[in-house]
């Protein structure tokens, strides 16, 4: 799973101004981040520090019991941070930092469907056209997250950003392909057809805005249309061991075993 890259910022900033008269000096106060972006960086920095501390503690732990306790404590810290970020996003929902916070909430809430659903709802309602949302698709664990399909279908339906639609369509196609492998018969066929339609859209409609993704979609389409069980394979031509030319289509209707090999 792709980890979160957090930017370390100072968490404690002492106020420089002290009274110049003879009154007793007051204890310096912590300077709270002044903007939503700074507040979000502070939360991420705090979690990143907790992660680094946990890694070090695990290395120094005496046994597996102690290591598991450290992991449990960090998972709780991550969950608490996700809750804080969700509240932060709701409070600053119009700010661009809210989208970034909600994406982080999704990454931290793999075991909390209720929280994931709420984060997705907020993203779709307020940031469906924000290209920053695209970063969620770079996360390797995204397709396994509880809010993945809801976010993909929501962006397909609501977003006017073509790049976002391209990535959402491609990811949803992958989700449907996996579902198709887990069922049989008509249900599997219908899921495969729906995935094929989404991949075809990415390969054609969104080629100019996401060329690399369009190429990947074409590769997936070729597999779906020619290399899947029950599909007609691409015709292959070559020579047999006696030098006689042949094509795979010459053996249509017969059982054929293909053995690909090469010498260098």
C-alpha positions in Angstrom: 0.0 0.0 0.0 1.2 3.3 -0.9 2.1 5.2 2.2 1.3 8.8 3.0 4.1 11.3 2.4 3.8 13.9 5.1 5.5 17.3 5.2 7.2 17.9 8.6 6.5 21.4 10.0 7.3 22.9 13.4 4.4 22.1 15.8 5.4 24.6 18.4 6.2 28.2 17.5 6.9 30.6 20.4 5.2 34.0 20.3 8.1 36.5 20.0 6.4 39.5 21.6 6.8 40.0 25.3 5.6 43.0 27.3 8.4 45.6 27.7 7.2 46.9 31.1 8.1 45.7 34.6 5.2 43.2 34.8 6.2 39.5 35.2 6.9 37.7 32.0 4.2 35.4 30.8 4.9 31.9 29.5 5.1 31.9 25.7 2.1 30.5 24.0 1.9 28.0 21.1 1.2 29.7 17.8 -1.7 27.8 16.1 -1.5 27.4 12.3 -3.3 30.3 10.8 -4.7 28.7 7.6 -6.5 25.5 6.8 -3.5 24.3 4.7 -1.2 24.9 7.6 -3.6 23.2 10.0 -3.7 20.1 7.8 0.1 20.1 7.4 0.4 20.1 11.2 -2.0 17.1 11.6 -0.1 15.2 9.0 3.2 16.1 10.6 2.0 14.9 13.9 0.9 11.6 12.5 4.2 11.2 10.6 6.1 11.7 13.8 4.0 9.1 15.5 4.7 6.7 12.7 8.5 7.3 12.9 8.4 6.9 16.7 6.4 3.6 16.3 8.9 2.2 13.8 11.8 3.0 16.2 9.9 1.5 19.1 9.2 -1.7 17.2 12.9 -2.1 16.4 13.7 -1.7 20.1 10.9 -3.8 21.4 11.7 -6.9 23.5 9.2 -9.3 22.0 6.3 -9.7 19.6 3.7 -8.9 22.3 5.3 -5.5 22.8 5.6 -4.9 19.1 1.9 -5.7 18.6 0.9 -3.3 21.3 2.9 -0.6 19.5 1.1 -1.4 16.3 -2.2 -1.3 18.0 -1.5 2.1 19.6 -0.4 3.5 16.2 -3.5 2.2 14.5 -5.6 4.0 17.2 -3.6 7.2 16.6 -4.2 6.9 12.9 -7.9 6.4 13.4 -8.1 9.3 15.8 -6.3 11.5 13.2 -8.7 10.4 10.5 -11.6 11.5 12.7 -9.9 14.9 13.3 -9.3 15.3 9.6 -12.9 14.5 8.8 -14.1 17.1 11.3 -11.6 19.6 9.9 -12.8 19.0 6.3 -16.4 19.5 7.3 -15.5 22.8 9.0 -13.4 24.0 6.0 -15.3 22.2 3.3 -14.9 24.9 0.6 -11.2 25.2 1.1 -8.9 23.1 -1.2 -7.3 21.6 2.0 -10.6 19.9 2.7 -10.2 17.7 -0.4 -6.7 16.7 0.6 -7.9 15.9 4.1 -10.7 13.8 2.9 -8.4 11.8 0.6 -6.2 11.2 3.7 -9.3 10.1 5.6 -10.0 7.5 3.0 -6.4 6.2 3.2 -6.6 5.9 7.0 -10.1 4.4 7.2 -9.9 1.0 5.5 -11.7 -0.6 8.4 -14.3 2.1 9.0 -16.9 2.0 6.2 -19.1 4.6 7.9 -16.3 7.2 8.0 -15.2 6.3 4.4 -18.7 6.8 3.1 -19.0 10.2 4.8 -15.6 11.2 3.3 -16.7 10.1 -0.2 -20.1 11.9 0.2 -18.2 15.2 1.1 -15.8 14.8 -1.8 -18.5 14.2 -4.3 -20.7 17.0 -3.1 -18.0 19.7 -2.8 -14.9 18.6 -4.7 -16.1 16.4 -7.6 -14.2 18.6 -10.1 -11.0 19.1 -8.0 -8.2 17.4 -9.9 -6.4 16.9 -6.5 -8.8 14.0 -6.0 -6.8 12.2 -8.7 -4.1 11.4 -6.1 -6.3 8.8 -4.5 -6.0 6.7 -7.6 -2.2 6.5 -7.2 -2.7 4.7 -3.9 -2.1 1.0 -4.4 -4.7 0.0 -1.8 -7.4 2.2 -3.2 -9.4 -0.5 -5.0 -9.6 -2.5 -1.8 -10.8 0.4 0.3 -14.5 0.4 1.4 -15.3 3.7 -0.4 -13.6 2.9 -3.7 -16.6 1.9 -5.8 -18.8 4.6 -4.4 -16.2 7.3 -5.2 -15.6 5.9 -8.7 -19.3 5.7 -9.7 -20.0 9.1 -8.1 -17.2 10.8 -10.1 -18.3 9.2 -13.3 -21.8 10.5 -12.8 -21.0 14.0 -11.3 -17.6 15.2 -12.3 -17.1 17.5 -15.3 -13.3 17.1 -15.0 -12.4 14.7 -17.9 -9.2 13.5 -16.3 -11.0 12.6 -13.1 -13.7 10.8 -15.1 -10.9 8.9 -16.9 -9.3 7.6 -13.8 -12.6 6.9 -12.1 -13.8 4.9 -15.1 -10.6 2.9 -15.3 -10.6 2.1 -11.6 -14.3 1.1 -11.7 -13.5 -1.2 -14.6 -10.9 -2.9 -12.5 -13.3 -3.3 -9.6 -15.9 -4.8 -11.9 -13.4 -7.2 -13.4 -12.5 -8.5 -10.0 -16.1 -8.9 -9.1 -16.6 -10.9 -12.4 -14.0 -13.3 -11.3 -15.8 -14.0 -8.1 -19.1 -15.0 -9.7 -20.3 -17.1 -12.6 -22.8 -17.2 -15.5 -24.8 -14.3 -16.6 -23.8 -12.1 -13.6 -20.1 -12.5 -14.5 -20.8 -11.8 -18.2 -22.7 -8.6 -17.3 -20.0 -7.4 -15.1 -17.4 -8.1 -17.7 -19.4 -6.2 -20.4 -19.8 -3.2 -18.0 -16.1 -3.2 -17.4 -15.4 -3.4 -21.1 -17.6 -0.4 -21.9 -15.7 1.7 -19.3 -12.3 0.6 -20.6 -13.4 1.4 -24.1 -14.5 4.9 -23.0 -11.1 5.5 -21.4 -9.3 4.3 -24.5 -11.2 6.5 -26.9 -13.0 9.4 -25.2 -10.3 10.3 -22.7 -7.2 9.6 -24.8 -6.1 13.2 -25.1 -6.4 13.9 -21.3 -4.9 10.7 -20.0 -2.8 9.1 -22.8 -0.9 6.6 -20.5 -4.2 5.5 -19.0 -5.8 5.1 -22.4 -2.9 2.8 -23.4 -3.4 0.7 -20.3 -7.1 0.5 -21.1 -6.4 -0.7 -24.6 -4.2 -3.5 -23.1 -7.0 -4.5 -20.7 -9.5 -4.5 -23.6 -7.3 -6.8 -25.6 -7.2 -9.3 -22.7 -11.0 -9.0 -22.2 -11.8 -9.5 -25.8 -9.3 -12.1 -26.9 -7.6 -13.8 -24.0 -10.5 -14.5 -21.6 -12.2 -17.8 -21.4 -14.8 -18.2 -24.1 -13.4 -15.4 -26.3 -12.0 -15.8 -29.8 -8.2 -15.6 -29.6 -6.1 -13.5 -32.0 -5.0 -15.3 -35.1 -1.4 -16.6 -34.9 0.7 -17.6 -37.9 4.0 -19.4 -38.0 5.8 -22.5 -39.1 5.6 -26.0 -37.5 8.6 -28.2 -36.8 8.7 -29.3 -40.4 8.8 -25.8 -41.8 5.1 -25.9 -42.9 3.3 -22.5 -42.5 0.1 -22.5 -40.6 -2.4 -20.3 -38.8 -4.2 -20.8 -35.6 -7.6 -20.3 -37.4 -6.8 -23.4 -39.5 -7.6 -25.5 -36.4 -10.9 -23.8 -35.5 -13.2 -26.2 -33.8 -10.4 -28.5 -32.6 -8.6 -28.8 -29.3 -5.3 -26.9 -29.6 -2.4 -26.8 -27.2 -0.1 -23.8 -27.8 3.5 -23.9 -26.5 5.4 -20.7 -26.9 9.2 -20.8 -26.7 12.3 -19.1 -28.2 16.0 -19.3 -28.5 18.5 -16.4 -28.1 
